[in-house]
Every structure is written in C-alpha cells, then in structure tokens.
Amino acid sequence: MKKFTHLLLIFPHPDDETFSAAGTVQLYKNTYQATITCASLTAGEMGRNFGTPPMANRETLQEYARKSLKMPAVLWVSIACIISDFAIKR
C-alpha cells in the first residue's frame, strides 16, 4: 500500500464515500494519520423519499446532507464540503 498523507475524495452524492470507500479511507487514517478531504458534488437535492415512513424527501434531504457534514460522527473526515454550494448561479 502506497503511503499518502492527504486523500481527496470527490463523490457525486452525500454518503457515497461512506458506502464505497470508508474502509480504505479509515485504513489510511489509522495507518498514516492521513488528512481526509471529502467533497460531494451535490447536496442530494434530487434524492427520492428516504426511509419508511419517509424521514426525508427532495426538499429536506439536502438539509440532512449539510447537517451530516458538520456531525462529529464523521470522525475520519478533516474537511468536508458540498461543491454545488459554491457554484455560480446564472
């Protein structure tokens, strides 16, 4: 395994990093004390109803995504952001 001290994760949707790369990221965090930057391209605004009964929908899912980026439960992420929040609106 190659030693990296900073990982940049870019995923299209919130939580994609958790489902697809969490094990590898945690390994780098624990083994090399790597700094982890995680960027989501969207806030999940096109998501469908989540949960039964639904706890989130297209209108509320982005609020959950933004809150989750600030939660201490995301211990392995040093920096997190939603790229679409920085897009220039025309």
TIRO-2110 file (N, C-alpha, C; in Angstrom, 1 decimal):
// TIRO-2110
0.9, -1.2, 0.0, N, 1, A
0.0, 0.0, 0.0, CA, 1, A
0.9, 1.2, 0.0, C, 1, A
0.6, 2.1, -0.9, N, 2, A
1.4, 3.4, -1.0, CA, 2, A
1.0, 4.3, 0.1, C, 2, A
2.0, 5.0, 0.6, N, 3, A
1.7, 5.9, 1.7, CA, 3, A
1.3, 7.3, 1.1, C, 3, A
0.1, 7.7, 1.5, N, 4, A
-0.4, 9.0, 1.2, CA, 4, A
-0.8, 9.7, 2.5, C, 4, A
-0.5, 11.0, 2.6, N, 5, A
-0.7, 11.7, 3.8, CA, 5, A
-2.0, 12.6, 3.7, C, 5, A
-2.5, 12.7, 2.5, N, 6, A
-3.7, 13.5, 2.3, CA, 6, A
-4.5, 12.9, 1.2, C, 6, A
-5.7, 12.6, 1.5, N, 7, A
-6.6, 12.0, 0.5, CA, 7, A
-7.7, 13.0, 0.2, C, 7, A
-8.0, 13.1, -1.1, N, 8, A
-9.1, 14.0, -1.6, CA, 8, A
-10.2, 13.1, -2.2, C, 8, A
-11.3, 13.0, -1.5, N, 9, A
-12.4, 12.2, -2.0, CA, 9, A
-13.5, 13.1, -2.7, C, 9, A
-13.8, 12.8, -3.9, N, 10, A
-14.8, 13.5, -4.6, CA, 10, A
-15.9, 12.6, -5.1, C, 10, A
-17.1, 12.8, -4.6, N, 11, A
-18.2, 11.9, -4.9, CA, 11, A
-19.4, 12.7, -5.4, C, 11, A
-20.3, 12.1, -6.2, N, 12, A
-21.4, 12.8, -6.8, CA, 12, A
-22.5, 13.1, -5.7, C, 12, A
-22.7, 12.3, -4.7, N, 13, A
-23.8, 12.4, -3.8, CA, 13, A
-23.3, 12.3, -2.3, C, 13, A
-24.0, 12.9, -1.4, N, 14, A
-23.7, 12.7, 0.0, CA, 14, A
-23.8, 11.2, 0.4, C, 14, A
-23.0, 10.8, 1.2, N, 15, A
-22.9, 9.4, 1.8, CA, 15, A
-22.3, 8.4, 0.8, C, 15, A
-22.0, 8.8, -0.4, N, 16, A
-21.3, 7.9, -1.3, CA, 16, A
-20.0, 7.4, -0.8, C, 16, A
-19.3, 8.3, -0.2, N, 17, A
-17.9, 8.0, 0.4, CA, 17, A
-18.1, 6.9, 1.5, C, 17, A
-19.2, 7.0, 2.2, N, 18, A
-19.4, 6.0, 3.3, CA, 18, A
-19.6, 4.6, 2.7, C, 18, A
-20.4, 4.5, 1.7, N, 19, A
-20.8, 3.2, 1.2, CA, 19, A
-19.7, 2.6, 0.2, C, 19, A
-18.8, 3.4, -0.3, N, 20, A
-17.9, 2.9, -1.3, CA, 20, A
-16.4, 2.9, -0.9, C, 20, A
-16.0, 3.8, 0.0, N, 21, A
-14.6, 3.9, 0.3, CA, 21, A
-14.3, 4.0, 1.8, C, 21, A
-15.2, 3.8, 2.7, N, 22, A
-15.0, 4.1, 4.1, CA, 22, A
-13.9, 3.2, 4.7, C, 22, A
-13.8, 1.9, 4.3, N, 23, A
-12.8, 1.0, 4.8, CA, 23, A
-11.4, 1.4, 4.4, C, 23, A
-11.2, 1.8, 3.1, N, 24, A
-9.9, 2.2, 2.7, CA, 24, A
-9.5, 3.5, 3.3, C, 24, A
-10.5, 4.5, 3.4, N, 25, A
-10.2, 5.7, 4.0, CA, 25, A
-9.8, 5.6, 5.5, C, 25, A
-10.5, 4.8, 6.2, N, 26, A
-10.2, 4.5, 7.6, CA, 26, A
-8.8, 3.9, 7.8, C, 26, A
-8.5, 3.0, 6.8, N, 27, A
-7.2, 2.4, 6.9, CA, 27, A
-6.1, 3.4, 6.7, C, 27, A
-6.2, 4.3, 5.8, N, 28, A
-5.2, 5.4, 5.6, CA, 28, A
-5.2, 6.3, 6.8, C, 28, A
-6.4, 6.6, 7.4, N, 29, A
-6.4, 7.5, 8.5, CA, 29, A
-5.7, 6.9, 9.7, C, 29, A
-6.0, 5.6, 10.0, N, 30, A
-5.4, 4.9, 11.1, CA, 30, A
-3.9, 4.6, 10.9, C, 30, A
-3.5, 4.2, 9.7, N, 31, A
-2.1, 3.7, 9.4, CA, 31, A
-1.2, 4.9, 9.2, C, 31, A
-1.6, 5.9, 8.5, N, 32, A
-0.7, 7.0, 8.1, CA, 32, A
-1.1, 8.4, 8.7, C, 32, A
-2.2, 8.4, 9.5, N, 33, A
-2.7, 9.6, 10.1, CA, 33, A
-3.0, 10.6, 8.9, C, 33, A
-3.5, 10.1, 7.8, N, 34, A
-3.8, 11.0, 6.6, CA, 34, A
-4.9, 12.0, 6.9, C, 34, A
-4.7, 13.1, 6.3, N, 35, A
-5.8, 14.2, 6.3, CA, 35, A
-6.8, 13.8, 5.2, C, 35, A
-8.0, 13.8, 5.6, N, 36, A
-9.1, 13.4, 4.6, CA, 36, A
-9.9, 14.6, 4.3, C, 36, A
-10.0, 14.9, 3.0, N, 37, A
-10.9, 16.0, 2.5, CA, 37, A
-12.0, 15.3, 1.6, C, 37, A
-13.2, 15.5, 2.0, N, 38, A
-14.3, 14.9, 1.3, CA, 38, A
-15.2, 16.0, 0.6, C, 38, A
-15.4, 15.8, -0.7, N, 39, A
-16.3, 16.8, -1.4, CA, 39, A
-17.4, 16.0, -2.0, C, 39, A
-18.6, 16.5, -1.8, N, 40, A
-19.8, 16.0, -2.5, CA, 40, A
-20.2, 17.0, -3.6, C, 40, A
-20.4, 16.5, -4.8, N, 41, A
-20.8, 17.5, -5.9, CA, 41, A
-22.1, 18.1, -5.7, C, 41, A
-23.0, 17.4, -5.0, N, 42, A
-24.4, 17.9, -4.8, CA, 42, A
-24.8, 17.7, -3.4, C, 42, A
-25.9, 18.3, -3.0, N, 43, A
-26.4, 18.1, -1.6, CA, 43, A
-27.5, 17.1, -1.6, C, 43, A
-27.7, 16.3, -2.6, N, 44, A
-28.7, 15.3, -2.7, CA, 44, A
-30.1, 15.8, -3.0, C, 44, A
-30.1, 17.0, -3.6, N, 45, A
-31.4, 17.6, -3.9, CA, 45, A
-32.3, 16.9, -4.9, C, 45, A
-31.8, 15.9, -5.6, N, 46, A
-32.6, 15.1, -6.5, CA, 46, A
-32.9, 13.7, -5.9, C, 46, A
-32.7, 13.5, -4.6, N, 47, A
-32.9, 12.2, -4.0, CA, 47, A
-34.4, 12.0, -3.9, C, 47, A
-34.8, 10.7, -3.7, N, 48, A
-36.2, 10.4, -3.5, CA, 48, A
-36.5, 10.2, -2.0, C, 48, A
-37.7, 9.8, -1.7, N, 49, A
-38.1, 9.6, -0.3, CA, 49, A
-37.1, 8.6, 0.3, C, 49, A
-36.7, 8.9, 1.5, N, 50, A
-35.7, 8.1, 2.3, CA, 50, A
-36.4, 7.6, 3.5, C, 50, A
-36.4, 6.3, 3.7, N, 51, A
-36.9, 5.7, 4.9, CA, 51, A
-38.4, 5.3, 4.8, C, 51, A
-38.8, 4.4, 5.7, N, 52, A
-40.2, 4.0, 5.8, CA, 52, A
-40.7, 4.1, 7.2, C, 52, A
-41.5, 5.0, 7.6, N, 53, A
-42.1, 6.1, 6.8, CA, 53, A
-41.0, 7.1, 6.4, C, 53, A
-41.2, 7.8, 5.3, N, 54, A
-40.2, 8.7, 4.8, CA, 54, A
-39.7, 9.7, 5.9, C, 54, A
-38.4, 9.8, 6.1, N, 55, A
-37.9, 10.8, 7.0, CA, 55, A
-37.3, 12.0, 6.2, C, 55, A
-37.1, 11.8, 4.9, N, 56, A
-36.5, 12.9, 4.1, CA, 56, A
-37.1, 12.7, 2.7, C, 56, A
-37.1, 13.8, 2.0, N, 57, A
-37.6, 13.8, 0.6, CA, 57, A
-36.7, 14.8, -0.1, C, 57, A
-37.0, 15.1, -1.4, N, 58, A
-36.1, 16.0, -2.2, CA, 58, A
-36.0, 17.4, -1.5, C, 58, A
-37.0, 17.9, -0.8, N, 59, A
-36.9, 19.2, -0.2, CA, 59, A
-36.0, 19.2, 1.0, C, 59, A
-36.1, 18.1, 1.8, N, 60, A
-35.4, 18.0, 3.1, CA, 60, A
-34.1, 17.3, 3.1, C, 60, A
-33.8, 16.5, 2.0, N, 61, A
-32.6, 15.7, 2.0, CA, 61, A
-31.4, 16.5, 2.0, C, 61, A
-31.4, 17.6, 1.3, N, 62, A
-30.2, 18.5, 1.3, CA, 62, A
-29.9, 19.1, 2.7, C, 62, A
-30.9, 19.3, 3.5, N, 63, A
-30.7, 19.8, 4.8, CA, 63, A
-30.0, 18.7, 5.7, C, 63, A
-30.4, 17.5, 5.5, N, 64, A
-29.8, 16.4, 6.2, CA, 64, A
-28.3, 16.2, 5.8, C, 64, A
-28.1, 16.4, 4.5, N, 65, A
-26.7, 16.2, 4.0, CA, 65, A
-25.8, 17.3, 4.6, C, 65, A
-26.3, 18.5, 4.6, N, 66, A
-25.4, 19.6, 5.2, CA, 66, A
-25.2, 19.4, 6.6, C, 66, A
-26.2, 19.0, 7.4, N, 67, A
-26.0, 18.7, 8.8, CA, 67, A
-25.0, 17.6, 9.0, C, 67, A
-25.1, 16.5, 8.2, N, 68, A
-24.2, 15.4, 8.4, CA, 68, A
-22.8, 15.7, 8.2, C, 68, A
-22.5, 16.7, 7.4, N, 69, A
-21.1, 17.1, 7.2, CA, 69, A
-20.5, 17.8, 8.4, C, 69, A
-21.4, 18.3, 9.3, N, 70, A
-20.9, 19.0, 10.5, CA, 70, A
-20.9, 18.1, 11.7, C, 70, A
-21.4, 16.9, 11.6, N, 71, A
-21.5, 16.0, 12.7, CA, 71, A
-20.2, 15.4, 13.1, C, 71, A
-19.9, 15.2, 14.4, N, 72, A
-18.7, 14.6, 14.8, CA, 72, A
-18.6, 13.1, 14.5, C, 72, A
-19.7, 12.5, 14.1, N, 73, A
-19.7, 11.1, 13.7, CA, 73, A
-18.9, 10.8, 12.5, C, 73, A
-18.6, 11.9, 11.7, N, 74, A
-17.7, 11.7, 10.5, CA, 74, A
-16.3, 12.0, 11.0, C, 74, A
-15.8, 11.1, 11.8, N, 75, A
-14.5, 11.3, 12.5, CA, 75, A
-13.3, 11.2, 11.6, C, 75, A
-13.4, 10.5, 10.5, N, 76, A
-12.3, 10.4, 9.7, CA, 76, A
-12.1, 11.5, 8.6, C, 76, A
-13.1, 12.4, 8.5, N, 77, A
-13.0, 13.5, 7.6, CA, 77, A
-12.5, 14.7, 8.3, C, 77, A
-11.5, 15.3, 7.8, N, 78, A
-10.9, 16.6, 8.3, CA, 78, A
-11.6, 17.8, 7.7, C, 78, A
-11.9, 17.7, 6.4, N, 79, A
-12.6, 18.8, 5.7, CA, 79, A
-13.7, 18.3, 4.9, C, 79, A
-14.9, 18.9, 4.9, N, 80, A
-16.0, 18.4, 4.1, CA, 80, A
-16.7, 19.6, 3.5, C, 80, A
-17.2, 19.4, 2.3, N, 81, A
-17.9, 20.5, 1.6, CA, 81, A
-18.8, 19.9, 0.5, C, 81, A
-19.8, 20.7, 0.1, N, 82, A
-20.7, 20.4, -1.0, CA, 82, A
-20.4, 21.4, -2.1, C, 82, A
-19.8, 20.8, -3.2, N, 83, A
-19.3, 21.7, -4.3, CA, 83, A
-20.4, 22.5, -4.9, C, 83, A
-21.6, 22.0, -5.0, N, 84, A
-22.7, 22.8, -5.6, CA, 84, A
-23.0, 24.1, -4.8, C, 84, A
-22.7, 24.1, -3.5, N, 85, A
-22.9, 25.3, -2.7, CA, 85, A
-22.0, 26.4, -3.2, C, 85, A
-20.9, 26.1, -3.9, N, 86, A
-20.0, 27.2, -4.3, CA, 86, A
-20.2, 27.5, -5.8, C, 86, A
-21.1, 26.8, -6.5, N, 87, A
-21.3, 27.1, -7.9, CA, 87, A
-21.9, 28.5, -8.2, C, 87, A
-21.5, 29.0, -9.3, N, 88, A
-22.0, 30.4, -9.7, CA, 88, A
-23.4, 30.2, -10.3, C, 88, A
-24.4, 30.8, -9.7, N, 89, A
-25.8, 30.7, -10.2, CA, 89, A
-25.9, 31.7, -11.3, C, 89, A
-26.4, 31.3, -12.4, N, 90, A
-26.6, 32.3, -13.5, CA, 90, A
-28.1, 32.4, -13.8, C, 90, A
END
